[in-house]
Amino acid sequence: MHLGDDIGGQEAQYKRRIGRWLLWRSGPATGADARYLAIDADDLSRSFAFRLFADGDGSGDGPDGVRYDRFRTWKEALRDSD
């Protein structure tokens, strides 16, 4: 998976499951650019990404159609989705 190619991130690694979503990350958890990808385990063509910047800011669309600026609320949207 080439999730972090454009940010110089390492190869994506599986992190955990949040409900029906499989969460992958390229880059470190803190202190540098990273990108997270949530893939729907029931429909592998459905996915949502969250970009986390070195300064702690971030941005990503959730499965509910809302754009999130906080990683925690993006993960909560994944958890709460059908």
N, C-alpha and C positions, 0 to 999 in steps of 0.2 A: 504494500500500500504506500503510495507516494504522497501522503498527507502533508508533510512538512517540507517538500522540495523547495518551495518559493521562500521559505523563511530560514533555510539552513538547518532545519530540524532533523533529528535522527529518524530512522525508520519507525513507523507507527507501531505502538504496542497496545495490546488489549489491556484495559484497566479493570473494568467491572461491568456488571449488568445493572441497569436501573429500570425496573419493570420489564417491559418488552424490548428495551433499547440496549444494544451492545456498545459500550463506550471505549473509544480508542484515543490515544494521544500521541502526538509527535512533538518533541521538545520537552524541556523540564517542567515540573509542576509549578515552580516559582522562579523569579529572577531573570527570565529570558522569554523570548517569543515562543509561543506554543499554539497548537491548534488541536482542538478536540473534535471528534466526529462521533455522532450517535447514529447507529444503523438499526433500523427496525428488524428485529429477529424474525418477524412474521412476513415481512416484505422487504427483501434486501435491496430493492430499488429505491426505497425511501430512507433518506438520511438528512441530518441537520448538523451544521458545523458551528463551532464557537471559536473565535480567534482571541487568544489571551496575549496581551502585550507585556513587555518586560516591566513596565511601570504599574502593572496591576489592572489597567483598563482592559476592557474586552467588548466584544460585540458578536452576536449571533442570533439567527432566527430560530424560534422554537416551533414545535409541531402544532401549536395553537395559532400560528400566524403572527405572533408578537415578536418584535426585535428586542433582545435583552442586552443590557450593558453589564450585568453582574453574572458571573459564572454560577453562583449558587441558585439564582432565580431561574436560569436556563435549565439547570439540572432538575429543579422542582417542576418546571413545565414538562420535562420528559417524564418524570415520575407520575404526574397527574394526567397525562394524556391517555386516551383510549387506545 
